[in-house]
Amino acid sequence: MNNEYKTKIGTLVDSISESYKKECYIAPHNFGFLPNRNVIIDTTKSLRQLLFPSYFGITNFRTEIQDYHIGELLVCIIESLTKQITLALRHQAGKSENVGEEQYHIEAEKICYEFISKIPRIREFLATDIIAAFDGDPAAKSRDEIIFCYPGVFAISIHRLAHELYDLSVPLIPRIMSEYAHNITGIDIHPGATIGKSFFIDHGTGVVIGETAIIGEHVKIYQGVTLGALSTRGGQKLRGVRRHPCLEDEVTVYSGASILGGDTIVGKGAVIGSNVFITKSVPEGTKVSIKTPELHFSGHETKEI
């Protein structure tokens, strides 16, 4: 390495180091290691193996030794997740490495075991989601196809995991999990959203479900649906305020619809048509649609349709 090269590298190092001092919000810190996104995603994949045995990971799952399979997965999941929760808790508290390490580890371990205890209930809900997808889509050939291939099922399975961690006040990790699903499917469900049984997202690309949204049972939504806030201009002042709508049981929302606002309630059995924009409550059993627009064709070769 010649002197000229060393000088150039040194100048660049000084420049970037100065940037770290100046842009303090995205700078290195002294709080020890942050949670590792890649480890969290790997742990999420292991959790999916736990939810859907034989579909992901170990494909030669045998019922006669299922307790062994479950135990092996749990050991890996608990060890990994406890460490990541410990890091997240310590970072949130603004503590440097090794300060109160044991305290945060004990809390993380407690959270982890409570979270794992929710797995049977999560699987109960997911079973109803699979049935809803199969019953609601004539293109589905089998429930295996739905588990392997349907983006809506992928997104809701990750959400049901992330939501439990969110309810346990775990920082960072639930959002990393939900954004992993978002990146894969194009479906953006905030881990804070509350979603009942038998939920089906058909196709799914472009679906957005906000943090304070509440969705009842037997709800079906299509691609491009937004359950969002009327305005977020208040920024952090709106933290903890109900901003997103509620869909009661048996609601269907077709593609491209936007339903906005924390006071907006879509009543039981309502049907919301494509591309509808809703900012006020819809009574039970109502059908909402846009009047079919007129189509005009131009060009001398155009024939009447």
The 8 nearest C-alpha neighbors of each residue, nearest first, counted from 0:
[[1, 4, 2, 5, 3, 6, 8, 7],
 [2, 0, 4, 3, 5, 6, 7, 8],
 [1, 3, 5, 4, 6, 0, 7, 8],
 [2, 4, 6, 5, 1, 7, 0, 8],
 [5, 3, 7, 6, 2, 1, 8, 0],
 [6, 4, 2, 8, 3, 7, 9, 1],
 [7, 5, 9, 3, 4, 8, 2, 10],
 [8, 6, 4, 10, 9, 5, 3, 11],
 [7, 9, 11, 5, 10, 6, 12, 4],
 [8, 10, 6, 12, 7, 11, 5, 13],
 [9, 11, 7, 13, 8, 12, 6, 14],
 [10, 12, 14, 8, 13, 9, 15, 7],
 [11, 13, 9, 15, 14, 10, 16, 8],
 [14, 12, 16, 10, 11, 15, 17, 9],
 [15, 13, 11, 17, 12, 16, 10, 18],
 [14, 16, 18, 12, 17, 13, 11, 19],
 [17, 15, 13, 19, 18, 14, 12, 20],
 [16, 18, 20, 14, 19, 15, 13, 21],
 [17, 19, 15, 21, 16, 20, 22, 14],
 [20, 18, 26, 16, 17, 22, 21, 23],
 [21, 19, 17, 18, 23, 22, 16, 26],
 [20, 22, 18, 19, 23, 17, 26, 24],
 [23, 21, 19, 24, 18, 20, 25, 26],
 [22, 24, 26, 25, 21, 20, 19, 27],
 [25, 23, 22, 26, 27, 21, 19, 20],
 [26, 24, 23, 22, 27, 19, 28, 21],
 [25, 27, 23, 19, 24, 22, 28, 20],
 [28, 26, 25, 19, 29, 23, 24, 20],
 [29, 27, 30, 26, 31, 23, 95, 25],
 [28, 30, 31, 95, 27, 96, 94, 32],
 [95, 31, 29, 94, 96, 28, 90, 93],
 [32, 30, 96, 95, 29, 33, 28, 90],
 [31, 33, 34, 86, 30, 96, 90, 35],
 [32, 34, 86, 35, 31, 87, 90, 30],
 [35, 33, 83, 86, 87, 36, 32, 84],
 [34, 36, 38, 37, 33, 39, 83, 32],
 [37, 35, 39, 38, 40, 34, 175, 172],
 [36, 38, 40, 39, 35, 41, 42, 34],
 [37, 39, 41, 35, 40, 36, 42, 79],
 [38, 40, 42, 36, 37, 41, 43, 35],
 [39, 41, 43, 37, 42, 38, 36, 44],
 [42, 40, 38, 44, 43, 39, 37, 45],
 [43, 41, 45, 39, 44, 40, 76, 38],
 [44, 42, 40, 46, 45, 41, 39, 47],
 [43, 45, 47, 41, 42, 46, 40, 48],
 [44, 46, 42, 48, 47, 43, 41, 49],
 [45, 47, 49, 43, 48, 44, 42, 50],
 [48, 46, 50, 44, 49, 45, 51, 43],
 [49, 47, 45, 51, 55, 46, 52, 50],
 [48, 50, 46, 47, 51, 52, 45, 69],
 [51, 49, 47, 48, 122, 52, 46, 118],
 [50, 52, 48, 49, 54, 47, 53, 55],
 [51, 53, 48, 54, 49, 50, 55, 60],
 [54, 52, 58, 60, 57, 55, 59, 51],
 [55, 53, 52, 51, 58, 56, 48, 147],
 [56, 54, 48, 53, 57, 58, 52, 51],
 [55, 57, 48, 58, 54, 53, 45, 52],
 [58, 56, 53, 59, 60, 55, 54, 52],
 [57, 59, 53, 60, 56, 54, 55, 52],
 [60, 58, 57, 61, 53, 56, 54, 52],
 [59, 61, 53, 58, 57, 62, 52, 65],
 [62, 60, 63, 64, 65, 59, 53, 68],
 [61, 63, 65, 64, 60, 66, 68, 67],
 [62, 64, 61, 65, 66, 60, 67, 68],
 [63, 65, 62, 67, 66, 61, 68, 60],
 [64, 66, 62, 68, 67, 63, 61, 69],
 [67, 65, 69, 68, 64, 70, 63, 62],
 [66, 68, 70, 65, 64, 69, 71, 72],
 [69, 67, 65, 71, 66, 70, 72, 64],
 [70, 68, 66, 72, 67, 71, 73, 65],
 [71, 69, 73, 67, 72, 68, 66, 74],
 [70, 72, 68, 74, 69, 73, 67, 75],
 [73, 71, 69, 75, 70, 74, 76, 68],
 [72, 74, 76, 70, 75, 71, 77, 69],
 [73, 75, 77, 71, 72, 76, 78, 70],
 [76, 74, 78, 72, 73, 77, 79, 71],
 [77, 75, 73, 79, 78, 74, 80, 42],
 [78, 76, 80, 74, 79, 75, 81, 73],
 [79, 77, 75, 81, 76, 80, 74, 82],
 [78, 80, 76, 82, 77, 81, 75, 83],
 [79, 81, 83, 77, 82, 78, 76, 84],
 [82, 80, 84, 107, 108, 78, 83, 79],
 [81, 83, 85, 79, 80, 84, 86, 78],
 [82, 84, 80, 86, 34, 85, 81, 87],
 [83, 85, 87, 81, 86, 107, 82, 80],
 [86, 84, 82, 104, 107, 88, 103, 83],
 [85, 87, 83, 89, 84, 34, 88, 33],
 [88, 86, 84, 90, 85, 89, 34, 170],
 [89, 87, 91, 85, 90, 86, 84, 92],
 [88, 90, 92, 86, 91, 94, 87, 85],
 [89, 91, 93, 87, 92, 88, 30, 86],
 [90, 92, 88, 93, 89, 87, 170, 94],
 [91, 93, 89, 90, 94, 88, 87, 30],
 [94, 92, 90, 91, 30, 89, 95, 88],
 [95, 93, 30, 89, 92, 98, 90, 96],
 [96, 30, 94, 31, 29, 98, 97, 93],
 [95, 97, 31, 98, 30, 94, 100, 32],
 [98, 96, 100, 99, 95, 31, 101, 94],
 [99, 97, 100, 96, 95, 94, 101, 89],
 [98, 100, 102, 101, 97, 103, 94, 89],
 [101, 99, 97, 98, 103, 102, 104, 96],
 [100, 102, 104, 103, 99, 105, 97, 98],
 [103, 101, 99, 105, 104, 100, 106, 107],
 [104, 102, 106, 85, 100, 105, 101, 107],
 [103, 105, 107, 101, 85, 106, 102, 108],
 [104, 106, 108, 102, 107, 103, 101, 109],
 [107, 105, 103, 109, 104, 108, 110, 102],
 [108, 106, 104, 110, 85, 81, 109, 84],
 [107, 109, 111, 105, 81, 110, 106, 104],
 [108, 110, 106, 107, 112, 111, 105, 113],
 [111, 109, 107, 113, 108, 112, 114, 106],
 [110, 112, 108, 114, 113, 109, 81, 107],
 [113, 111, 115, 114, 109, 110, 116, 108],
 [112, 114, 110, 116, 111, 115, 109, 117],
 [113, 115, 111, 116, 112, 117, 110, 163],
 [116, 114, 112, 117, 118, 113, 111, 77],
 [115, 117, 113, 114, 118, 112, 119, 120],
 [118, 116, 115, 114, 120, 119, 121, 113],
 [117, 119, 121, 120, 115, 116, 122, 114],
 [120, 118, 122, 121, 117, 123, 116, 50],
 [121, 119, 123, 122, 117, 118, 124, 116],
 [120, 122, 118, 124, 123, 119, 125, 117],
 [123, 121, 125, 119, 120, 124, 126, 50],
 [124, 122, 120, 126, 121, 125, 119, 127],
 [123, 125, 121, 196, 127, 122, 126, 120],
 [126, 124, 128, 122, 127, 123, 121, 129],
 [125, 127, 129, 123, 128, 124, 122, 130],
 [126, 128, 197, 130, 125, 124, 129, 196],
 [127, 129, 197, 125, 131, 198, 126, 130],
 [130, 128, 132, 126, 131, 127, 133, 125],
 [129, 131, 133, 127, 132, 128, 134, 126],
 [132, 130, 128, 134, 197, 129, 133, 135],
 [133, 131, 135, 129, 130, 199, 134, 136],
 [134, 132, 130, 135, 131, 136, 139, 129],
 [133, 135, 131, 132, 136, 130, 137, 139],
 [134, 136, 132, 133, 131, 137, 199, 130],
 [135, 137, 138, 133, 139, 134, 132, 201],
 [138, 136, 139, 135, 134, 133, 140, 132],
 [139, 137, 136, 140, 133, 135, 141, 134],
 [140, 138, 137, 136, 141, 133, 145, 144],
 [141, 139, 138, 144, 142, 137, 133, 145],
 [142, 140, 143, 144, 139, 145, 133, 146],
 [141, 143, 145, 144, 133, 146, 129, 140],
 [142, 144, 146, 141, 145, 147, 54, 148],
 [145, 143, 147, 141, 142, 146, 148, 140],
 [144, 146, 142, 149, 143, 148, 147, 141],
 [147, 145, 143, 144, 148, 142, 149, 152],
 [148, 146, 144, 145, 143, 149, 54, 153],
 [147, 149, 145, 144, 146, 150, 153, 152],
 [148, 150, 145, 152, 151, 146, 147, 153],
 [151, 149, 153, 152, 184, 154, 148, 203],
 [150, 152, 200, 154, 153, 149, 203, 155],
 [151, 153, 155, 150, 154, 149, 156, 146],
 [154, 152, 150, 156, 151, 155, 157, 149],
 [155, 153, 151, 157, 180, 152, 156, 158],
 [154, 156, 158, 152, 157, 153, 159, 151],
 [157, 155, 153, 159, 158, 154, 152, 160],
 [158, 156, 160, 154, 155, 159, 161, 153],
 [159, 157, 155, 161, 160, 156, 162, 190],
 [158, 160, 162, 156, 157, 161, 155, 121],
 [159, 161, 157, 158, 162, 163, 156, 164],
 [162, 160, 173, 158, 164, 190, 163, 159],
 [161, 163, 190, 165, 159, 164, 160, 158],
 [164, 162, 166, 165, 161, 160, 167, 114],
 [165, 163, 167, 161, 166, 162, 169, 173],
 [164, 166, 162, 168, 167, 163, 169, 173],
 [165, 167, 163, 168, 164, 162, 191, 169],
 [166, 168, 164, 165, 169, 163, 110, 114],
 [169, 167, 165, 166, 170, 164, 163, 110],
 [168, 170, 164, 165, 167, 172, 171, 84],
 [171, 169, 172, 87, 168, 88, 173, 91],
 [172, 170, 174, 173, 175, 87, 169, 34],
 [171, 173, 175, 174, 170, 176, 169, 39],
 [174, 172, 161, 176, 175, 171, 165, 164],
 [175, 173, 177, 176, 172, 171, 178, 190],
 [174, 176, 172, 178, 173, 177, 179, 171],
 [177, 175, 173, 179, 174, 178, 172, 161],
 [178, 176, 174, 180, 179, 175, 181, 158],
 [179, 177, 181, 175, 180, 176, 182, 174],
 [178, 180, 176, 182, 177, 181, 175, 183],
 [181, 179, 183, 177, 178, 154, 182, 184],
 [182, 180, 178, 185, 186, 187, 184, 179],
 [181, 183, 179, 180, 184, 185, 178, 186],
 [182, 184, 180, 181, 185, 179, 150, 186],
 [185, 183, 186, 181, 150, 182, 180, 204],
 [184, 186, 204, 181, 205, 182, 183, 187],
 [187, 185, 181, 206, 184, 204, 205, 203],
 [186, 188, 207, 181, 206, 208, 185, 189],
 [189, 187, 208, 207, 190, 186, 209, 177],
 [188, 190, 210, 191, 209, 192, 208, 187],
 [191, 189, 162, 161, 192, 158, 173, 188],
 [190, 192, 210, 189, 162, 211, 165, 193],
 [193, 191, 210, 212, 211, 190, 189, 213],
 [192, 194, 213, 214, 212, 191, 195, 211],
 [195, 193, 214, 213, 215, 192, 196, 198],
 [196, 194, 216, 215, 214, 198, 197, 193],
 [195, 197, 216, 124, 198, 127, 217, 128],
 [198, 196, 128, 127, 217, 131, 216, 199],
 [197, 199, 128, 218, 217, 196, 219, 216],
 [200, 198, 219, 132, 131, 128, 201, 197],
 [199, 201, 151, 220, 203, 221, 219, 202],
 [200, 202, 221, 203, 199, 220, 151, 222],
 [203, 201, 222, 204, 221, 200, 151, 150],
 [202, 204, 222, 201, 200, 206, 151, 221],
 [205, 203, 185, 222, 186, 206, 223, 202],
 [204, 206, 223, 185, 186, 222, 203, 207],
 [205, 207, 223, 224, 186, 222, 203, 204],
 [206, 208, 225, 187, 188, 226, 186, 205],
 [209, 207, 188, 226, 225, 189, 187, 227],
 [210, 208, 227, 189, 212, 211, 243, 226],
 [209, 211, 191, 192, 189, 212, 190, 208],
 [210, 212, 243, 192, 241, 209, 242, 191],
 [213, 211, 243, 192, 244, 209, 210, 245],
 [214, 212, 245, 193, 192, 194, 246, 211],
 [215, 213, 194, 246, 245, 195, 193, 247],
 [214, 216, 248, 247, 195, 246, 194, 218],
 [215, 217, 195, 248, 196, 218, 197, 249],
 [218, 216, 197, 249, 198, 248, 196, 219],
 [217, 219, 249, 250, 198, 216, 251, 248],
 [220, 218, 251, 199, 200, 198, 252, 250],
 [221, 219, 252, 200, 251, 253, 201, 199],
 [220, 222, 254, 201, 253, 200, 203, 224],
 [223, 221, 203, 254, 204, 202, 224, 206],
 [222, 224, 205, 255, 206, 254, 204, 225],
 [225, 223, 206, 256, 255, 222, 254, 257],
 [226, 224, 257, 207, 227, 206, 258, 208],
 [227, 225, 208, 258, 259, 207, 209, 257],
 [226, 228, 259, 243, 209, 225, 258, 208],
 [227, 229, 260, 242, 243, 259, 230, 231],
 [230, 228, 260, 259, 227, 231, 242, 278],
 [231, 229, 228, 232, 233, 260, 242, 227],
 [230, 232, 233, 234, 228, 229, 237, 242],
 [233, 231, 234, 230, 237, 235, 236, 229],
 [234, 232, 231, 236, 237, 235, 230, 238],
 [233, 235, 232, 236, 231, 237, 238, 230],
 [234, 236, 237, 238, 233, 231, 232, 239],
 [237, 235, 234, 233, 238, 240, 239, 232],
 [238, 236, 235, 240, 233, 234, 239, 231],
 [239, 237, 235, 240, 236, 234, 241, 233],
 [238, 240, 237, 241, 211, 236, 242, 235],
 [241, 239, 237, 238, 242, 211, 261, 236],
 [240, 242, 261, 211, 243, 239, 262, 212],
 [243, 241, 261, 228, 260, 240, 211, 244],
 [242, 244, 261, 212, 260, 228, 227, 211],
 [245, 243, 261, 263, 212, 260, 264, 259],
 [244, 246, 213, 264, 212, 214, 265, 247],
 [247, 245, 214, 265, 215, 264, 213, 250],
 [246, 248, 215, 267, 266, 265, 214, 245],
 [247, 249, 215, 216, 267, 250, 217, 218],
 [250, 248, 268, 217, 218, 267, 216, 251],
 [249, 251, 268, 218, 269, 248, 270, 267],
 [252, 250, 219, 270, 220, 218, 271, 253],
 [253, 251, 220, 271, 270, 272, 221, 219],
 [252, 254, 273, 221, 272, 220, 271, 256],
 [255, 253, 221, 273, 222, 223, 256, 224],
 [254, 256, 274, 223, 224, 273, 257, 222],
 [255, 257, 274, 275, 224, 273, 254, 276],
 [258, 256, 225, 276, 224, 277, 226, 275],
 [259, 257, 277, 226, 278, 276, 225, 227],
 [258, 260, 227, 228, 278, 229, 226, 244],
 [261, 259, 228, 229, 243, 244, 263, 242],
 [260, 262, 242, 243, 244, 241, 263, 228],
 [263, 261, 260, 264, 244, 279, 280, 243],
 [264, 262, 280, 244, 279, 260, 261, 278],
 [265, 263, 280, 245, 244, 246, 266, 281],
 [266, 264, 281, 246, 280, 247, 245, 282],
 [265, 267, 283, 282, 247, 281, 269, 264],
 [266, 268, 283, 247, 248, 269, 249, 250],
 [267, 269, 284, 249, 250, 283, 266, 248],
 [268, 270, 284, 285, 250, 267, 283, 286],
 [269, 271, 286, 251, 250, 252, 287, 285],
 [272, 270, 252, 287, 286, 253, 251, 288],
 [273, 271, 288, 253, 287, 275, 252, 270],
 [272, 274, 253, 254, 256, 255, 275, 271],
 [273, 275, 256, 255, 276, 254, 272, 257],
 [274, 276, 256, 273, 272, 257, 289, 288],
 [277, 275, 257, 256, 258, 274, 278, 259],
 [276, 278, 258, 279, 257, 259, 275, 280],
 [277, 279, 259, 260, 258, 263, 276, 280],
 [280, 278, 263, 277, 281, 262, 264, 260],
 [279, 281, 263, 264, 265, 282, 278, 262],
 [280, 282, 265, 266, 264, 279, 283, 285],
 [283, 281, 266, 285, 284, 265, 280, 269],
 [282, 284, 266, 267, 285, 269, 268, 281],
 [283, 285, 269, 268, 267, 282, 266, 286],
 [286, 284, 269, 283, 282, 270, 287, 281],
 [287, 285, 270, 269, 271, 288, 284, 272],
 [288, 286, 271, 272, 270, 285, 289, 275],
 [287, 289, 272, 275, 271, 290, 286, 273],
 [288, 290, 291, 275, 272, 287, 274, 273],
 [291, 289, 292, 288, 293, 287, 275, 272],
 [290, 292, 289, 293, 288, 294, 273, 272],
 [293, 291, 290, 294, 289, 295, 288, 274],
 [292, 294, 295, 291, 290, 296, 289, 304],
 [293, 295, 292, 296, 291, 297, 304, 303],
 [294, 296, 293, 297, 292, 303, 301, 298],
 [297, 295, 294, 301, 298, 302, 303, 304],
 [296, 298, 301, 295, 299, 300, 302, 294],
 [299, 297, 301, 300, 296, 302, 295, 303],
 [298, 300, 301, 297, 302, 296, 303, 295],
 [299, 301, 298, 302, 297, 303, 296, 304],
 [302, 300, 298, 299, 297, 296, 303, 304],
 [303, 301, 304, 300, 299, 296, 298, 297],
 [302, 304, 301, 296, 300, 295, 297, 294],
 [303, 302, 301, 296, 294, 295, 300, 297]]
